[in-house]
Amino acid sequence: MEAEDTVNDLEFLTFETVVEVTRKFQPEWRHGQTVYNVLRVLRPDLEAQIAHTELDCFQHDERVPRLLNWLRTGVPAVPARRP
């Protein structure tokens, strides 16, 4: 994936596909862990932006829909970091 501040439709589809495949090979990972780890591999620039924010789903599966929406809508402004 390109290192830009946007995610196009093809990148998002690729991201979702890699998440699905990764879940099959890493069934012990929770959904949030899988999504976060795939983002870290495919778009480390975006992972760095969301780390320790309300979009960081590594330990919080319930944040996955919000992160996916953030990615799907063209990566708007980065949320504030949590203390």
PDB file of N, CA, C and O in Angstrom, chain B, residues numbered from 101:
ATOM      1  N   MET B 101       0.835  -1.182   0.000  1.00  0.00           N
ATOM      2  CA  MET B 101       0.000   0.000   0.000  1.00  0.00           C
ATOM      3  C   MET B 101       0.879   1.244   0.000  1.00  0.00           C
ATOM      4  O   MET B 101       1.987   1.238   0.535  1.00  0.00           O
ATOM      5  N   GLU B 102       0.382   2.277  -0.590  1.00  0.00           N
ATOM      6  CA  GLU B 102       1.150   3.506  -0.687  1.00  0.00           C
ATOM      7  C   GLU B 102       1.160   4.242   0.639  1.00  0.00           C
ATOM      8  O   GLU B 102       0.212   4.156   1.419  1.00  0.00           O
ATOM      9  N   ALA B 103       2.237   4.964   0.884  1.00  0.00           N
ATOM     10  CA  ALA B 103       2.368   5.735   2.115  1.00  0.00           C
ATOM     11  C   ALA B 103       1.777   7.122   1.894  1.00  0.00           C
ATOM     12  O   ALA B 103       2.503   8.090   1.666  1.00  0.00           O
ATOM     13  N   GLU B 104       0.458   7.204   1.964  1.00  0.00           N
ATOM     14  CA  GLU B 104      -0.251   8.471   1.847  1.00  0.00           C
ATOM     15  C   GLU B 104      -1.198   8.562   3.015  1.00  0.00           C
ATOM     16  O   GLU B 104      -1.350   7.619   3.792  1.00  0.00           O
ATOM     17  N   ASP B 105      -1.839   9.723   3.128  1.00  0.00           N
ATOM     18  CA  ASP B 105      -2.796   9.892   4.208  1.00  0.00           C
ATOM     19  C   ASP B 105      -4.210   9.519   3.794  1.00  0.00           C
ATOM     20  O   ASP B 105      -5.173   9.937   4.437  1.00  0.00           O
ATOM     21  N   THR B 106      -4.348   8.738   2.730  1.00  0.00           N
ATOM     22  CA  THR B 106      -5.661   8.278   2.315  1.00  0.00           C
ATOM     23  C   THR B 106      -5.608   6.784   2.037  1.00  0.00           C
ATOM     24  O   THR B 106      -4.543   6.214   1.799  1.00  0.00           O
ATOM     25  N   VAL B 107      -6.761   6.173   2.072  1.00  0.00           N
ATOM     26  CA  VAL B 107      -6.893   4.756   1.743  1.00  0.00           C
ATOM     27  C   VAL B 107      -7.930   4.684   0.633  1.00  0.00           C
ATOM     28  O   VAL B 107      -9.090   5.041   0.841  1.00  0.00           O
ATOM     29  N   ASN B 108      -7.520   4.225  -0.542  1.00  0.00           N
ATOM     30  CA  ASN B 108      -8.481   4.134  -1.635  1.00  0.00           C
ATOM     31  C   ASN B 108      -9.296   2.848  -1.511  1.00  0.00           C
ATOM     32  O   ASN B 108      -9.025   2.013  -0.647  1.00  0.00           O
ATOM     33  N   ASP B 109     -10.295   2.698  -2.381  1.00  0.00           N
ATOM     34  CA  ASP B 109     -11.188   1.540  -2.305  1.00  0.00           C
ATOM     35  C   ASP B 109     -10.449   0.212  -2.452  1.00  0.00           C
ATOM     36  O   ASP B 109     -10.741  -0.748  -1.740  1.00  0.00           O
ATOM     37  N   LEU B 110      -9.503   0.161  -3.368  1.00  0.00           N
ATOM     38  CA  LEU B 110      -8.744  -1.072  -3.567  1.00  0.00           C
ATOM     39  C   LEU B 110      -7.906  -1.395  -2.338  1.00  0.00           C
ATOM     40  O   LEU B 110      -7.834  -2.554  -1.928  1.00  0.00           O
ATOM     41  N   GLU B 111      -7.280  -0.405  -1.755  1.00  0.00           N
ATOM     42  CA  GLU B 111      -6.501  -0.635  -0.534  1.00  0.00           C
ATOM     43  C   GLU B 111      -7.394  -1.138   0.585  1.00  0.00           C
ATOM     44  O   GLU B 111      -7.015  -2.042   1.330  1.00  0.00           O
ATOM     45  N   PHE B 112      -8.580  -0.555   0.703  1.00  0.00           N
ATOM     46  CA  PHE B 112      -9.484  -0.982   1.771  1.00  0.00           C
ATOM     47  C   PHE B 112      -9.939  -2.416   1.550  1.00  0.00           C
ATOM     48  O   PHE B 112      -9.985  -3.199   2.499  1.00  0.00           O
ATOM     49  N   LEU B 113     -10.272  -2.772   0.327  1.00  0.00           N
ATOM     50  CA  LEU B 113     -10.662  -4.143   0.009  1.00  0.00           C
ATOM     51  C   LEU B 113      -9.510  -5.105   0.290  1.00  0.00           C
ATOM     52  O   LEU B 113      -9.716  -6.185   0.843  1.00  0.00           O
ATOM     53  N   THR B 114      -8.309  -4.712  -0.091  1.00  0.00           N
ATOM     54  CA  THR B 114      -7.121  -5.520   0.189  1.00  0.00           C
ATOM     55  C   THR B 114      -6.943  -5.695   1.694  1.00  0.00           C
ATOM     56  O   THR B 114      -6.677  -6.798   2.173  1.00  0.00           O
ATOM     57  N   PHE B 115      -7.090  -4.605   2.429  1.00  0.00           N
ATOM     58  CA  PHE B 115      -6.965  -4.636   3.882  1.00  0.00           C
ATOM     59  C   PHE B 115      -7.960  -5.625   4.476  1.00  0.00           C
ATOM     60  O   PHE B 115      -7.582  -6.476   5.281  1.00  0.00           O
ATOM     61  N   GLU B 116      -9.228  -5.519   4.086  1.00  0.00           N
ATOM     62  CA  GLU B 116     -10.250  -6.419   4.616  1.00  0.00           C
ATOM     63  C   GLU B 116      -9.947  -7.885   4.273  1.00  0.00           C
ATOM     64  O   GLU B 116     -10.159  -8.776   5.097  1.00  0.00           O
ATOM     65  N   THR B 117      -9.459  -8.124   3.074  1.00  0.00           N
ATOM     66  CA  THR B 117      -9.124  -9.486   2.655  1.00  0.00           C
ATOM     67  C   THR B 117      -7.970 -10.037   3.473  1.00  0.00           C
ATOM     68  O   THR B 117      -8.011 -11.190   3.904  1.00  0.00           O
ATOM     69  N   VAL B 118      -6.953  -9.235   3.691  1.00  0.00           N
ATOM     70  CA  VAL B 118      -5.800  -9.683   4.492  1.00  0.00           C
ATOM     71  C   VAL B 118      -6.233  -9.951   5.929  1.00  0.00           C
ATOM     72  O   VAL B 118      -5.746 -10.892   6.557  1.00  0.00           O
ATOM     73  N   VAL B 119      -7.141  -9.134   6.456  1.00  0.00           N
ATOM     74  CA  VAL B 119      -7.654  -9.383   7.807  1.00  0.00           C
ATOM     75  C   VAL B 119      -8.354 -10.742   7.856  1.00  0.00           C
ATOM     76  O   VAL B 119      -8.119 -11.523   8.778  1.00  0.00           O
ATOM     77  N   GLU B 120      -9.202 -11.030   6.886  1.00  0.00           N
ATOM     78  CA  GLU B 120      -9.910 -12.319   6.853  1.00  0.00           C
ATOM     79  C   GLU B 120      -8.943 -13.495   6.777  1.00  0.00           C
ATOM     80  O   GLU B 120      -9.103 -14.472   7.509  1.00  0.00           O
ATOM     81  N   VAL B 121      -7.955 -13.417   5.913  1.00  0.00           N
ATOM     82  CA  VAL B 121      -6.972 -14.493   5.759  1.00  0.00           C
ATOM     83  C   VAL B 121      -6.151 -14.646   7.035  1.00  0.00           C
ATOM     84  O   VAL B 121      -5.897 -15.763   7.485  1.00  0.00           O
ATOM     85  N   THR B 122      -5.740 -13.530   7.613  1.00  0.00           N
ATOM     86  CA  THR B 122      -4.934 -13.566   8.837  1.00  0.00           C
ATOM     87  C   THR B 122      -5.709 -14.212   9.973  1.00  0.00           C
ATOM     88  O   THR B 122      -5.136 -14.955  10.769  1.00  0.00           O
ATOM     89  N   ARG B 123      -7.008 -13.938  10.057  1.00  0.00           N
ATOM     90  CA  ARG B 123      -7.821 -14.546  11.118  1.00  0.00           C
ATOM     91  C   ARG B 123      -7.843 -16.063  10.999  1.00  0.00           C
ATOM     92  O   ARG B 123      -7.927 -16.762  12.008  1.00  0.00           O
ATOM     93  N   LYS B 124      -7.769 -16.576   9.777  1.00  0.00           N
ATOM     94  CA  LYS B 124      -7.750 -18.030   9.587  1.00  0.00           C
ATOM     95  C   LYS B 124      -6.425 -18.642  10.038  1.00  0.00           C
ATOM     96  O   LYS B 124      -6.392 -19.763  10.546  1.00  0.00           O
ATOM     97  N   PHE B 125      -5.340 -17.903   9.850  1.00  0.00           N
ATOM     98  CA  PHE B 125      -4.013 -18.416  10.207  1.00  0.00           C
ATOM     99  C   PHE B 125      -3.598 -18.063  11.631  1.00  0.00           C
ATOM    100  O   PHE B 125      -2.667 -18.661  12.171  1.00  0.00           O
ATOM    101  N   GLN B 126      -4.269 -17.111  12.231  1.00  0.00           N
ATOM    102  CA  GLN B 126      -3.981 -16.705  13.611  1.00  0.00           C
ATOM    103  C   GLN B 126      -5.284 -16.708  14.417  1.00  0.00           C
ATOM    104  O   GLN B 126      -5.691 -15.661  14.920  1.00  0.00           O
ATOM    105  N   PRO B 127      -5.941 -17.855  14.549  1.00  0.00           N
ATOM    106  CA  PRO B 127      -7.244 -17.874  15.222  1.00  0.00           C
ATOM    107  C   PRO B 127      -7.186 -17.484  16.697  1.00  0.00           C
ATOM    108  O   PRO B 127      -8.210 -17.148  17.293  1.00  0.00           O
ATOM    109  N   GLU B 128      -6.000 -17.527  17.280  1.00  0.00           N
ATOM    110  CA  GLU B 128      -5.884 -17.155  18.692  1.00  0.00           C
ATOM    111  C   GLU B 128      -5.910 -15.636  18.899  1.00  0.00           C
ATOM    112  O   GLU B 128      -6.094 -15.165  20.022  1.00  0.00           O
ATOM    113  N   TRP B 129      -5.728 -14.876  17.823  1.00  0.00           N
ATOM    114  CA  TRP B 129      -5.800 -13.419  17.930  1.00  0.00           C
ATOM    115  C   TRP B 129      -7.258 -12.976  17.948  1.00  0.00           C
ATOM    116  O   TRP B 129      -8.081 -13.482  17.186  1.00  0.00           O
ATOM    117  N   ARG B 130      -7.562 -12.037  18.818  1.00  0.00           N
ATOM    118  CA  ARG B 130      -8.880 -11.410  18.797  1.00  0.00           C
ATOM    119  C   ARG B 130      -9.018 -10.581  17.520  1.00  0.00           C
ATOM    120  O   ARG B 130      -8.029 -10.289  16.849  1.00  0.00           O
ATOM    121  N   HIS B 131     -10.250 -10.207  17.197  1.00  0.00           N
ATOM    122  CA  HIS B 131     -10.494  -9.439  15.979  1.00  0.00           C
ATOM    123  C   HIS B 131      -9.731  -8.110  15.996  1.00  0.00           C
ATOM    124  O   HIS B 131      -9.118  -7.737  14.996  1.00  0.00           O
ATOM    125  N   GLY B 132      -9.763  -7.405  17.108  1.00  0.00           N
ATOM    126  CA  GLY B 132      -9.057  -6.121  17.211  1.00  0.00           C
ATOM    127  C   GLY B 132      -7.555  -6.271  17.030  1.00  0.00           C
ATOM    128  O   GLY B 132      -6.918  -5.437  16.386  1.00  0.00           O
ATOM    129  N   GLN B 133      -6.993  -7.319  17.588  1.00  0.00           N
ATOM    130  CA  GLN B 133      -5.565  -7.580  17.407  1.00  0.00           C
ATOM    131  C   GLN B 133      -5.243  -7.815  15.937  1.00  0.00           C
ATOM    132  O   GLN B 133      -4.258  -7.293  15.415  1.00  0.00           O
ATOM    133  N   THR B 134      -6.074  -8.596  15.287  1.00  0.00           N
ATOM    134  CA  THR B 134      -5.843  -8.907  13.880  1.00  0.00           C
ATOM    135  C   THR B 134      -5.899  -7.652  13.029  1.00  0.00           C
ATOM    136  O   THR B 134      -5.007  -7.410  12.216  1.00  0.00           O
ATOM    137  N   VAL B 135      -6.938  -6.854  13.210  1.00  0.00           N
ATOM    138  CA  VAL B 135      -7.092  -5.622  12.432  1.00  0.00           C
ATOM    139  C   VAL B 135      -5.901  -4.708  12.667  1.00  0.00           C
ATOM    140  O   VAL B 135      -5.338  -4.161  11.719  1.00  0.00           O
ATOM    141  N   TYR B 136      -5.519  -4.542  13.916  1.00  0.00           N
ATOM    142  CA  TYR B 136      -4.407  -3.649  14.252  1.00  0.00           C
ATOM    143  C   TYR B 136      -3.093  -4.162  13.659  1.00  0.00           C
ATOM    144  O   TYR B 136      -2.327  -3.388  13.085  1.00  0.00           O
ATOM    145  N   ASN B 137      -2.833  -5.452  13.794  1.00  0.00           N
ATOM    146  CA  ASN B 137      -1.584  -6.012  13.281  1.00  0.00           C
ATOM    147  C   ASN B 137      -1.501  -5.938  11.757  1.00  0.00           C
ATOM    148  O   ASN B 137      -0.429  -5.686  11.206  1.00  0.00           O
ATOM    149  N   VAL B 138      -2.616  -6.154  11.081  1.00  0.00           N
ATOM    150  CA  VAL B 138      -2.624  -6.033   9.622  1.00  0.00           C
ATOM    151  C   VAL B 138      -2.376  -4.576   9.218  1.00  0.00           C
ATOM    152  O   VAL B 138      -1.626  -4.312   8.279  1.00  0.00           O
ATOM    153  N   LEU B 139      -2.996  -3.647   9.916  1.00  0.00           N
ATOM    154  CA  LEU B 139      -2.753  -2.229   9.628  1.00  0.00           C
ATOM    155  C   LEU B 139      -1.277  -1.892   9.837  1.00  0.00           C
ATOM    156  O   LEU B 139      -0.685  -1.153   9.050  1.00  0.00           O
ATOM    157  N   ARG B 140      -0.689  -2.437  10.897  1.00  0.00           N
ATOM    158  CA  ARG B 140       0.718  -2.167  11.188  1.00  0.00           C
ATOM    159  C   ARG B 140       1.638  -2.662  10.073  1.00  0.00           C
ATOM    160  O   ARG B 140       2.648  -2.026   9.771  1.00  0.00           O
ATOM    161  N   VAL B 141       1.293  -3.789   9.468  1.00  0.00           N
ATOM    162  CA  VAL B 141       2.109  -4.345   8.388  1.00  0.00           C
ATOM    163  C   VAL B 141       1.880  -3.606   7.072  1.00  0.00           C
ATOM    164  O   VAL B 141       2.833  -3.248   6.380  1.00  0.00           O
ATOM    165  N   LEU B 142       0.599  -3.380   6.730  1.00  0.00           N
ATOM    166  CA  LEU B 142       0.292  -2.784   5.427  1.00  0.00           C
ATOM    167  C   LEU B 142       0.460  -1.272   5.397  1.00  0.00           C
ATOM    168  O   LEU B 142       0.887  -0.714   4.386  1.00  0.00           O
ATOM    169  N   ARG B 143       0.129  -0.605   6.498  1.00  0.00           N
ATOM    170  CA  ARG B 143       0.202   0.860   6.535  1.00  0.00           C
ATOM    171  C   ARG B 143       0.759   1.316   7.879  1.00  0.00           C
ATOM    172  O   ARG B 143       0.022   1.856   8.703  1.00  0.00           O
ATOM    173  N   PRO B 144       2.047   1.104   8.106  1.00  0.00           N
ATOM    174  CA  PRO B 144       2.622   1.506   9.388  1.00  0.00           C
ATOM    175  C   PRO B 144       2.477   3.007   9.658  1.00  0.00           C
ATOM    176  O   PRO B 144       2.449   3.431  10.814  1.00  0.00           O
ATOM    177  N   ASP B 145       2.386   3.799   8.603  1.00  0.00           N
ATOM    178  CA  ASP B 145       2.172   5.236   8.788  1.00  0.00           C
ATOM    179  C   ASP B 145       0.833   5.514   9.450  1.00  0.00           C
ATOM    180  O   ASP B 145       0.736   6.396  10.303  1.00  0.00           O
ATOM    181  N   LEU B 146      -0.194   4.775   9.071  1.00  0.00           N
ATOM    182  CA  LEU B 146      -1.512   4.969   9.683  1.00  0.00           C
ATOM    183  C   LEU B 146      -1.581   4.338  11.069  1.00  0.00           C
ATOM    184  O   LEU B 146      -2.223   4.873  11.973  1.00  0.00           O
ATOM    185  N   GLU B 147      -0.924   3.211  11.225  1.00  0.00           N
ATOM    186  CA  GLU B 147      -0.886   2.583  12.553  1.00  0.00           C
ATOM    187  C   GLU B 147      -0.246   3.532  13.551  1.00  0.00           C
ATOM    188  O   GLU B 147      -0.710   3.642  14.686  1.00  0.00           O
ATOM    189  N   ALA B 148       0.810   4.217  13.145  1.00  0.00           N
ATOM    190  CA  ALA B 148       1.472   5.167  14.038  1.00  0.00           C
ATOM    191  C   ALA B 148       0.540   6.314  14.408  1.00  0.00           C
ATOM    192  O   ALA B 148       0.608   6.842  15.518  1.00  0.00           O
ATOM    193  N   GLN B 149      -0.323   6.695  13.486  1.00  0.00           N
ATOM    194  CA  GLN B 149      -1.264   7.790  13.759  1.00  0.00           C
ATOM    195  C   GLN B 149      -2.347   7.390  14.749  1.00  0.00           C
ATOM    196  O   GLN B 149      -2.796   8.224  15.535  1.00  0.00           O
ATOM    197  N   ILE B 150      -2.777   6.136  14.728  1.00  0.00           N
ATOM    198  CA  ILE B 150      -3.891   5.744  15.591  1.00  0.00           C
ATOM    199  C   ILE B 150      -3.453   5.098  16.904  1.00  0.00           C
ATOM    200  O   ILE B 150      -4.283   4.876  17.786  1.00  0.00           O
ATOM    201  N   ALA B 151      -2.169   4.796  17.046  1.00  0.00           N
ATOM    202  CA  ALA B 151      -1.684   4.162  18.278  1.00  0.00           C
ATOM    203  C   ALA B 151      -2.029   5.030  19.482  1.00  0.00           C
ATOM    204  O   ALA B 151      -1.784   6.236  19.480  1.00  0.00           O
ATOM    205  N   HIS B 152      -2.595   4.411  20.502  1.00  0.00           N
ATOM    206  CA  HIS B 152      -2.942   5.067  21.766  1.00  0.00           C
ATOM    207  C   HIS B 152      -4.002   6.152  21.588  1.00  0.00           C
ATOM    208  O   HIS B 152      -4.025   7.132  22.332  1.00  0.00           O
ATOM    209  N   THR B 153      -4.875   5.973  20.600  1.00  0.00           N
ATOM    210  CA  THR B 153      -6.020   6.868  20.435  1.00  0.00           C
ATOM    211  C   THR B 153      -7.288   6.042  20.601  1.00  0.00           C
ATOM    212  O   THR B 153      -7.227   4.836  20.839  1.00  0.00           O
ATOM    213  N   GLU B 154      -8.428   6.693  20.474  1.00  0.00           N
ATOM    214  CA  GLU B 154      -9.698   5.969  20.593  1.00  0.00           C
ATOM    215  C   GLU B 154      -9.942   5.026  19.414  1.00  0.00           C
ATOM    216  O   GLU B 154     -10.902   4.256  19.426  1.00  0.00           O
ATOM    217  N   LEU B 155      -9.085   5.080  18.402  1.00  0.00           N
ATOM    218  CA  LEU B 155      -9.189   4.162  17.273  1.00  0.00           C
ATOM    219  C   LEU B 155      -8.292   2.933  17.425  1.00  0.00           C
ATOM    220  O   LEU B 155      -8.397   1.990  16.641  1.00  0.00           O
ATOM    221  N   ASP B 156      -7.429   2.938  18.408  1.00  0.00           N
ATOM    222  CA  ASP B 156      -6.508   1.827  18.643  1.00  0.00           C
ATOM    223  C   ASP B 156      -7.324   0.631  19.141  1.00  0.00           C
ATOM    224  O   ASP B 156      -7.811   0.625  20.271  1.00  0.00           O
ATOM    225  N   CYS B 157      -7.464  -0.375  18.284  1.00  0.00           N
ATOM    226  CA  CYS B 157      -8.322  -1.519  18.612  1.00  0.00           C
ATOM    227  C   CYS B 157      -7.534  -2.749  19.054  1.00  0.00           C
ATOM    228  O   CYS B 157      -8.115  -3.826  19.194  1.00  0.00           O
ATOM    229  N   PHE B 158      -6.243  -2.619  19.275  1.00  0.00           N
ATOM    230  CA  PHE B 158      -5.433  -3.785  19.626  1.00  0.00           C
ATOM    231  C   PHE B 158      -5.991  -4.510  20.848  1.00  0.00           C
ATOM    232  O   PHE B 158      -6.076  -5.738  20.851  1.00  0.00           O
ATOM    233  N   GLN B 159      -6.367  -3.773  21.875  1.00  0.00           N
ATOM    234  CA  GLN B 159      -6.904  -4.391  23.084  1.00  0.00           C
ATOM    235  C   GLN B 159      -8.401  -4.168  23.240  1.00  0.00           C
ATOM    236  O   GLN B 159      -8.986  -4.569  24.247  1.00  0.00           O
ATOM    237  N   HIS B 160      -9.029  -3.531  22.250  1.00  0.00           N
ATOM    238  CA  HIS B 160     -10.442  -3.166  22.370  1.00  0.00           C
ATOM    239  C   HIS B 160     -11.188  -3.514  21.083  1.00  0.00           C
ATOM    240  O   HIS B 160     -11.267  -2.697  20.165  1.00  0.00           O
ATOM    241  N   ASP B 161     -11.729  -4.714  21.021  1.00  0.00           N
ATOM    242  CA  ASP B 161     -12.439  -5.169  19.825  1.00  0.00           C
ATOM    243  C   ASP B 161     -13.594  -4.239  19.450  1.00  0.00           C
ATOM    244  O   ASP B 161     -13.922  -4.096  18.272  1.00  0.00           O
ATOM    245  N   GLU B 162     -14.203  -3.614  20.441  1.00  0.00           N
ATOM    246  CA  GLU B 162     -15.350  -2.755  20.164  1.00  0.00           C
ATOM    247  C   GLU B 162     -14.975  -1.502  19.368  1.00  0.00           C
ATOM    248  O   GLU B 162     -15.858  -0.806  18.866  1.00  0.00           O
ATOM    249  N   ARG B 163     -13.691  -1.213  19.248  1.00  0.00           N
ATOM    250  CA  ARG B 163     -13.232  -0.053  18.473  1.00  0.00           C
ATOM    251  C   ARG B 163     -13.025  -0.364  16.993  1.00  0.00           C
ATOM    252  O   ARG B 163     -12.793   0.548  16.199  1.00  0.00           O
ATOM    253  N   VAL B 164     -13.104  -1.632  16.613  1.00  0.00           N
ATOM    254  CA  VAL B 164     -12.866  -2.024  15.221  1.00  0.00           C
ATOM    255  C   VAL B 164     -13.798  -1.299  14.251  1.00  0.00           C
ATOM    256  O   VAL B 164     -13.311  -0.755  13.260  1.00  0.00           O
ATOM    257  N   PRO B 165     -15.115  -1.261  14.483  1.00  0.00           N
ATOM    258  CA  PRO B 165     -15.982  -0.577  13.510  1.00  0.00           C
ATOM    259  C   PRO B 165     -15.606   0.893  13.300  1.00  0.00           C
ATOM    260  O   PRO B 165     -15.652   1.400  12.179  1.00  0.00           O
ATOM    261  N   ARG B 166     -15.241   1.557  14.368  1.00  0.00           N
ATOM    262  CA  ARG B 166     -14.868   2.975  14.243  1.00  0.00           C
ATOM    263  C   ARG B 166     -13.573   3.127  13.442  1.00  0.00           C
ATOM    264  O   ARG B 166     -13.465   4.030  12.612  1.00  0.00           O
ATOM    265  N   LEU B 167     -12.597   2.260  13.679  1.00  0.00           N
ATOM    266  CA  LEU B 167     -11.352   2.298  12.911  1.00  0.00           C
ATOM    267  C   LEU B 167     -11.622   2.017  11.437  1.00  0.00           C
ATOM    268  O   LEU B 167     -11.106   2.716  10.566  1.00  0.00           O
ATOM    269  N   LEU B 168     -12.425   1.000  11.157  1.00  0.00           N
ATOM    270  CA  LEU B 168     -12.732   0.678   9.761  1.00  0.00           C
ATOM    271  C   LEU B 168     -13.457   1.834   9.082  1.00  0.00           C
ATOM    272  O   LEU B 168     -13.197   2.136   7.917  1.00  0.00           O
ATOM    273  N   ASN B 169     -14.354   2.473   9.797  1.00  0.00           N
ATOM    274  CA  ASN B 169     -15.042   3.638   9.235  1.00  0.00           C
ATOM    275  C   ASN B 169     -14.054   4.767   8.967  1.00  0.00           C
ATOM    276  O   ASN B 169     -14.150   5.450   7.948  1.00  0.00           O
ATOM    277  N   TRP B 170     -13.117   4.963   9.868  1.00  0.00           N
ATOM    278  CA  TRP B 170     -12.083   5.995   9.709  1.00  0.00           C
ATOM    279  C   TRP B 170     -11.259   5.712   8.461  1.00  0.00           C
ATOM    280  O   TRP B 170     -10.958   6.626   7.694  1.00  0.00           O
ATOM    281  N   LEU B 171     -10.897   4.466   8.258  1.00  0.00           N
ATOM    282  CA  LEU B 171     -10.141   4.091   7.058  1.00  0.00           C
ATOM    283  C   LEU B 171     -10.991   4.231   5.801  1.00  0.00           C
ATOM    284  O   LEU B 171     -10.524   4.744   4.784  1.00  0.00           O
ATOM    285  N   ARG B 172     -12.234   3.776   5.871  1.00  0.00           N
ATOM    286  CA  ARG B 172     -13.123   3.765   4.718  1.00  0.00           C
ATOM    287  C   ARG B 172     -13.485   5.174   4.253  1.00  0.00           C
ATOM    288  O   ARG B 172     -13.721   5.380   3.062  1.00  0.00           O
ATOM    289  N   THR B 173     -13.534   6.122   5.136  1.00  0.00           N
ATOM    290  CA  THR B 173     -13.966   7.478   4.779  1.00  0.00           C
ATOM    291  C   THR B 173     -12.804   8.380   4.384  1.00  0.00           C
ATOM    292  O   THR B 173     -12.950   9.602   4.349  1.00  0.00           O
ATOM    293  N   GLY B 174     -11.670   7.796   4.093  1.00  0.00           N
ATOM    294  CA  GLY B 174     -10.561   8.590   3.589  1.00  0.00           C
ATOM    295  C   GLY B 174      -9.611   9.118   4.634  1.00  0.00           C
ATOM    296  O   GLY B 174      -8.878  10.071   4.371  1.00  0.00           O
ATOM    297  N   VAL B 175      -9.602   8.538   5.787  1.00  0.00           N
ATOM    298  CA  VAL B 175      -8.681   8.888   6.863  1.00  0.00           C
ATOM    299  C   VAL B 175      -8.753  10.382   7.179  1.00  0.00           C
ATOM    300  O   VAL B 175      -7.863  11.147   6.809  1.00  0.00           O
ATOM    301  N   PRO B 176      -9.816  10.785   7.864  1.00  0.00           N
ATOM    302  CA  PRO B 176      -9.910  12.188   8.290  1.00  0.00           C
ATOM    303  C   PRO B 176      -8.902  12.502   9.382  1.00  0.00           C
ATOM    304  O   PRO B 176      -8.010  11.699   9.657  1.00  0.00           O
ATOM    305  N   ALA B 177      -9.036  13.633   9.986  1.00  0.00           N
ATOM    306  CA  ALA B 177      -8.094  14.072  11.019  1.00  0.00           C
ATOM    307  C   ALA B 177      -7.895  12.990  12.068  1.00  0.00           C
ATOM    308  O   ALA B 177      -8.826  12.275  12.439  1.00  0.00           O
ATOM    309  N   VAL B 178      -6.680  12.891  12.526  1.00  0.00           N
ATOM    310  CA  VAL B 178      -6.310  11.889  13.519  1.00  0.00           C
ATOM    311  C   VAL B 178      -6.909  12.284  14.866  1.00  0.00           C
ATOM    312  O   VAL B 178      -6.826  13.450  15.253  1.00  0.00           O
ATOM    313  N   PRO B 179      -7.507  11.343  15.582  1.00  0.00           N
ATOM    314  CA  PRO B 179      -8.055  11.654  16.902  1.00  0.00           C
ATOM    315  C   PRO B 179      -6.953  11.970  17.894  1.00  0.00           C
ATOM    316  O   PRO B 179      -5.793  11.610  17.696  1.00  0.00           O
ATOM    317  N   ALA B 180      -7.329  12.635  18.941  1.00  0.00           N
ATOM    318  CA  ALA B 180      -6.363  12.996  19.983  1.00  0.00           C
ATOM    319  C   ALA B 180      -5.842  11.750  20.667  1.00  0.00           C
ATOM    320  O   ALA B 180      -6.571  10.776  20.854  1.00  0.00           O
ATOM    321  N   ARG B 181      -4.573  11.791  21.038  1.00  0.00           N
ATOM    322  CA  ARG B 181      -3.963  10.658  21.753  1.00  0.00           C
ATOM    323  C   ARG B 181      -4.514  10.588  23.166  1.00  0.00           C
ATOM    324  O   ARG B 181      -4.785  11.600  23.811  1.00  0.00           O
ATOM    325  N   ARG B 182      -4.666   9.371  23.612  1.00  0.00           N
ATOM    326  CA  ARG B 182      -5.128   9.158  24.981  1.00  0.00           C
ATOM    327  C   ARG B 182      -3.937   9.195  25.913  1.00  0.00           C
ATOM    328  O   ARG B 182      -2.848   8.742  25.560  1.00  0.00           O
ATOM    329  N   PRO B 183      -4.141   9.735  27.101  1.00  0.00           N
ATOM    330  CA  PRO B 183      -3.017   9.782  28.068  1.00  0.00           C
ATOM    331  C   PRO B 183      -2.594   8.409  28.534  1.00  0.00           C
ATOM    332  O   PRO B 183      -1.671   8.288  29.340  1.00  0.00           O
TER     333      PRO B 183
END
